[in-house]
């Protein structure tokens, strides 16, 4: 696999945490940064997928009325909470 060097200025406390983690795991700084960047990109891709899915639901009218959600949330503190709105 081809690679590319990326350079970033990070706050000193963050760099120190990377160094500490690398030492504790007996891994290189580069390995730690690669793992963190991969996890962050995966998280952001999932966030985008879920956002697009939610927007498609809205476009198709698959939504729950705000007042129904508020009534449900308010009922959670009662002795007889109402069922989840659909």
Backbone as a ProteinNet text record, in pm:
[ID]
protein_1_A
[PRIMARY]
XXXXXXXXXXXXXXXXXXXXXXXXXXXXXXXXXXXXXXXXXXXXXXXXXXXXXXXXXXXXXXXXXXXXXXXXXXXXXXXXXXXXXX
[TERTIARY]
83.8	0	89.1	56.6	130.8	91.2	182.8	154.5	192.1	144.8	175.9	200.7	302	334	245.7	179.5	99.3	166.1	166.8	226.7	119.8	117.2	18.3	82.3	49	91.1	-18.4	20.9	-75.3	-30.7	-125.2	-87.8	6.2	97.8	196.7	132.9	26.7	-34.1	-85.1	-137.8	-184	-65.8	41.3	161.7	217.9	213.7	262.9	176.2	46.5	-43.1	-14.4	10.2	45	173.2	271.7	399	379.4	298.8	274	203.6	104.3	30.2	119.8	201.6	294.3	389.6	438.6	530.5	459.2	339.8	265.2	228.9	192.1	152.7	270.2	386.7	507	483.9	429	401.9	464.5	475.8	532.9	427.3	475.9	385.4	299.4	362.4	290.1	176.5	198.9	94.7	-22.8	8.5	-95.8	-177.6	-110.3	-179.4	-263.4	-208.8	-283	-410.8	-400.6	-518.2	-622.3	-576.6	-668.9	-736.4	-660.1	-715.3	-813.9	-781.4	-871.7	-1003.5	-995.6	-1116.4	-1200.3	-1135.9	-1209.1	-1277.6	-1206.7	-1266.5	-1383.2	-1369	-1480.2	-1601.1	-1576.9	-1684.8	-1753.4	-1675.9	-1733.5	-1811.7	-1762.3	-1835.1	-1967.6	-1966.4	-2090.9	-2187.6	-2136.3	-2221	-2287.6	-2211.2	-2267.9	-2372.9	-2345.1	-2441.3	-2572.3	-2561.8	-2681.3	-2756.1	-2682.8	-2746.4	-2823.4	-2762.1	-2830.7	-2953	-2941.3	-3054.5	-3168.2	-3133.8	-3235.5	-3300.9	-3222	-3279.4	-3371.9	-3338.5	-3425.9	-3557.6	-3551.1	-3673.3	-3760.6	-3698.5	-3772.9	-3836.5	-3759.3	-3812.6	-3930.6	-3929.9	-4039.5	-4154.4	-4142.9	-4250.1	-4247.7	-4142	-4130	-4073.4	-4159.3	-4118.4	-4218.2	-4177.8	-4265.2	-4288.2	-4411.4	-4450.6	-4379.9	-4332.2	-4258.5	-4341.8	-4468.1	-4553.5	-4568	-4571.9	-4582.8	-4455.9	-4342.3	-4214.9	-4206.8	-4247.2	-4243.1	-4335	-4455.7	-4549.5	-4490.4	-4427.5	-4364.3	-4252.3	-4165.9	-4053.7	-4104.1	-4206.1	-4262.9	-4322.3	-4375.6	-4439.8	-4339.9	-4214.1	-4115.1	-4095.8	-4124.9	-4113	-4239.5	-4342.9	-4469.9	-4474.4	-4578	-4596.8	-4642.4	-4701.5	-4751	-4703.2	-4576.3	-4527.1	-4602.5	-4622.5	-4691	-4592.5	-4645.3	-4557.6	-4484.8	-4374.7	-4291	-4370.8	-4370.9	-4446.9	-4385.8	-4471.2	-4423.5	-4469.9
-116.8	0	124.1	217.6	344	426.3	507.1	594.2	737.1	828.8	970.4	1028.2	1107.2	1170.4	1293.4	1301.4	1418.7	1484.7	1614.8	1688.8	1774.2	1774.2	1854	1909.6	2031.9	2091.2	2060.7	1997.7	1964.3	2028.6	2057	2113.4	2018.5	2073.7	1995.3	1889.8	1922.4	1817.9	1697.8	1722.7	1612.7	1529.8	1596.1	1524.9	1439.5	1492.5	1416.3	1292.8	1306.7	1191.1	1085.4	1129	1034	961.1	1034.6	972.7	873.2	910.9	822.1	694.7	710.3	594.6	504.2	565	487	407.4	468.8	400	285.9	314.1	212.5	93.1	119.8	12.7	-46.4	12.4	-28.4	-22.4	89.6	117.1	250.9	275.7	403.7	514.3	637.6	752.4	744.6	710.7	702.1	602.7	489.2	387.6	441.1	511.5	569.8	670.9	760	863.1	799.6	698.1	630.2	566.4	500.6	438.9	544	653.7	759.9	824.3	850	912.8	819.8	692.3	594.4	587.8	583.5	577.8	703.5	820.5	946	952.6	912.4	914.3	816.6	698.1	602.5	662.2	730	793.4	902.2	984.1	1091.5	1035.9	928.9	866.6	808.6	747.6	693.6	806.3	916.1	1031	1084.3	1092.1	1140.7	1044.5	913	813.3	825.4	837.5	849.9	979.8	1087.6	1215.5	1205.3	1146	1130.3	1039.6	935.7	846.5	922.7	1005.8	1085	1185.6	1249.3	1345.5	1276.5	1154.9	1078.9	1047	1014.1	991.2	1116.3	1230.4	1356.7	1382	1363.3	1384.8	1293.1	1172.7	1079.1	1096.1	1193.4	1220	1129.4	1053.4	962.8	1039.5	1118.1	1201.7	1185.8	1228.9	1226.1	1370	1403.4	1537.7	1577.6	1699.8	1748.4	1738.5	1775.8	1771.8	1628.5	1530.7	1390.7	1346.9	1388.6	1354.4	1422.8	1548.5	1622.6	1557.7	1518.6	1452.9	1321.4	1245.3	1119.4	1145.8	1242.8	1274.2	1320.3	1403.3	1451.4	1336.8	1235.3	1124.5	1028.5	1037.8	944	956.5	1074	1093.9	1052.8	1014.9	981	833.2	797.1	657	572.7	638.1	566.9	635.5	611.5	675.4	624.6	714.6	675.6	603.6	534.1	459.4	554.3	506.8	583.4	622.3	750.3	792	734.7	711.2	658.1	745.7
0	0	0	-86.5	-87.8	33.5	79.3	193.3	158.8	239.8	223.6	362.1	374.1	501.1	517.5	633.3	668.8	788.6	789.1	899.3	964.6	1097.1	1169.5	1295.7	1325.4	1451.7	1552.9	1663.4	1768.2	1898.4	1986.1	2116.3	2191.4	2263.1	2336.4	2427	2502.6	2586.9	2505.4	2387.6	2303.2	2254.3	2215	2170.4	2283.5	2404	2519.2	2543.9	2527.6	2543.9	2438.4	2315.5	2208.5	2245.6	2292.2	2331.7	2445.8	2544.9	2658.8	2614.1	2528.6	2479.3	2395.5	2311.4	2228.9	2316.7	2421	2512.5	2584.3	2635.4	2709.9	2622.3	2495.9	2404.4	2326.7	2348	2275	2124.3	2081.5	1940.1	1904.8	1776.4	1733	1741.1	1743.2	1736.6	1611.9	1500.4	1374.1	1380	1446.2	1458.8	1539.5	1650.3	1735.6	1656.3	1585.9	1508.2	1397.5	1332	1225.6	1281.7	1397	1459.1	1495.7	1554.3	1595.6	1475	1372.2	1251.9	1182.9	1176.5	1116.4	1193.7	1326.1	1408.6	1391.3	1386.6	1371.3	1235.3	1130	996.5	989.8	1047.2	1051.5	1123.1	1234.4	1311	1228.6	1161.5	1080.9	961.5	900.7	789.7	837.6	955.9	1012.1	1046.9	1102.3	1134.4	1007.4	900	772.7	719.7	728.3	682.2	759.9	891.9	974.9	947.6	923.1	890.6	760.3	659.5	530.8	544.3	626.7	652.1	719.8	816.8	887.5	793.5	709.3	614.5	515.1	475.2	385.8	456.1	586.3	663.1	666.1	687.6	690	554	448.2	312.7	283	340.1	314.5	413.3	503.6	599.1	720.4	737.6	850.9	970.2	1034.3	1146.3	1261.2	1379	1496.3	1539.1	1565.2	1606.2	1736.3	1741.3	1858.2	1985.5	1977.5	2096.7	2149	2057.4	2099.8	2172.1	2122.2	2187.5	2323	2329	2455.6	2559	2517	2608.9	2658.9	2570.3	2610.4	2711.1	2679.8	2768.9	2905.2	2905.8	3032.3	3113.3	3046.5	3116.9	3181	3144	3196.5	3346.9	3401.6	3546	3621	3549.6	3614.7	3650.5	3724.6	3761.2	3644.1	3542.7	3425.4	3297.4	3259.1	3136.3	3013.7	2919.1	2795.5	2703.9	2607	2516.8	2422.2	2371.9	2279.4	2157.3	2120.1	2001.1	1873.6	1775	1647	1534.5
[MASK]
++++++++++++++++++++++++++++++++++++++++++++++++++++++++++++++++++++++++++++++++++++++

